[in-house]
Amino acid sequence: GEPFSRTGYEVIVTKDVRDDPNGFSRPTFDVHVLPSATSLTISDEFLEPSTNYELEVLVLEVSGNQTISGLFFQTGK
């Protein structure tokens, strides 16, 4: 019932490495952005062609609560 007051977003992009069950060597891009952000560019140096990635977006709220959404995507050749 209370209005939601965003303080920002956390965007996490992780390379989906199937042969690393513990996730210790999974390259990760992790950045916090302002609540007014509507887009984010990720450097070509991070994304590899024909590779699977996981994208997670956390909405950060003034009370410290977080809401997360996630999806998987694959880059082109």
N, C-alpha and C positions, 0 to 999 in steps of 0.2 A: 503494500500500500503506500509506502513512503516514496517520494521522488528519488530517482537515481542520479547521483552527482558524480560523473566521471572525472578522474584526475589524469587519465591518459590510457595508453594501450601498451602492451608488450607484445612484440611480434617475434616469433621464433620459427626459423626455417632450419630443418635438420635433414641431412642426407640420410636416406633410408638404406643403411648398410645391413644386409641380411646375415652376413657372416660374422657379425659382432654382437652376440646375444646380450652382452652387458652394457653396450652403448658407450664404451669408453673412448672409442676412436671415431665416433660419428661427428663429422664436421658440422658446426652449428653457427648460425647467424642469429644473434639475439639483440634486440634494440627496443628502447622505450621511446614512444612518440607522444606528442601533445594530443589532447582530446579533440582538437580541431582537425587533425590529420585525416585525409580521405584517400591517400595513396602513399606508397612507399616504393622506392626503387632499390633493387638488390643488385650489387655489382656483378658484372659478367665473370669476374675472377672467382666468385664464390660458386655460381651455378655451372654445372658441367653438362655437356650435351647428352641426351638420351639417358638421363639419370632420374631416379625416383626420389622425391622429397616429401617430408611431412611439414605442413604449415599449421601453426597454432597462433591464435590471436586471443590474448587475455584483455578483458576490459577491467581496468583498475578503478576502484571506487573510493571515495574520500574516507570511508570507515575502515578501509583495508580489505574489504571483500573483493573477490575476483570472480569473473565469469569467463570460461574458456570455450572456444570453438576450434575445431580442427578439421583438416582434410589432407588428402594426399594428392600430389600432382607429379607429372613427368615432363621434363624439358624436352624440346625438340632436338633434332639432329644438328 
